[in-house]
């Protein structure tokens, strides 16, 4: 193990052993260097690593603090994002950037599997956790038989709620892919982060209760605010645990 | 099958001796048994005789012969026949070919407060720490640190993890994974990690953290895996209800 890793472990052990809570301040860098007999540079590198991991938070002139745990968006649970944030003790607010009924273009045909020119709801929202911008969510929804779908206020209403309550359509199941993107100029602008900041790119397709494509979504999520979680559980059948 | 006694051919007698030692656990699952030369020397027999004794056990699936490494005990796996449809699945751009794991570090150490906390054990308990580099098609894909409570897998230190996967070992010792909690984060690789993963300009790696539990709720593994973001992505299935 590198000395940076060792010191990072010492810091995390110190937090656990002394039962420090989010918001509690760590002893000064000078004190920590003395306790562990390490040089300042190594300690700073370890602190930087733990900041990157969301364990610590440095405030200029004030010191280093135990960070509040980030919101984990469990991609498995059926709670809406807003309920999930609420359950974690935070508050999600959404701002509608774009909401319009459009005719399906080539992109929508390809990803949502609808006919060219069929009605599609294009909705883009920026979600904030406790007032801090955290994610840009863009969706294309198959709006056939959903008259008036563009007239709802999606800063307050949930999309799945509207689909269910007004049109009897249920977002039933789907699959998604997660990789890393860096913020484009537009995304950086909307999220208030520098161009090129690393973010999750979450992309997928939800099907309705009949198994037909309902929603294609593309989310850009800032890992500084939200990390992604999922539970692996067994299903009866053949095969075995393959996450070696 | 007739009884093996002192009148039986030597290779058959040796076969029963080895079988017995596997049964009693003297030769532990995942661990190499003494070399053919060593056995030949110990019992004053020909190496070819040793070989034919072991061949039978290899055929039965009790032993596994690895070219250039030796002969290993294969434990009885508890097959659960489970298909894990949920959870993140790692995928490699262009498909996973020629996977290879290189063990960089393997040590037994005191858990300490941090890993005791992650594994639900006492800080004074011992853990196995394994650091490995995973390759696909000759290219490094992920750098992983794995922590496992020693108590659950006492022989893990002697297991050749380039021959058997940890999943194999868990199966041998009757601690098959039942469920796991996983998170994904994006972090910037520090210089040493960047070198090991052969990263270019793009230092962003996907950090996959996984807690694996067995059916009684005990944590059997805590893993942090740093994945190249240019060649890996994760997929997940979503089900409503």
Interface residues (C-beta under 8 A of the other chain):
Chain A: X1 X2 X4 X9 X12 X13 X14 X16 X17 X45 X49 X52 X53 X54 X72 X75 X76 X78 X170 X171 X172 X173 X174 X175 X176 X177 X178 X179 X180 X182 X198 X199 X200 X204 X206 X223 X227 X228 X229 X230 X231 X232 X233 X234 X235 X236 X237 X238 X239 X240 X241 X242 X243 X244
Chain B: X79 X80 X81 X82 X83 X84 X85 X86 X87 X88 X89 X90 X91 X105 X112 X113 X114 X117 X165 X166 X167 X176 X177 X178 X179 X180 X181 X182 X183 X184 X185 X186 X187 X188 X190 X192 X204 X206 X207 X210 X229 X232 X233 X234 X235 X236 X237 X238 X239 X240 X241
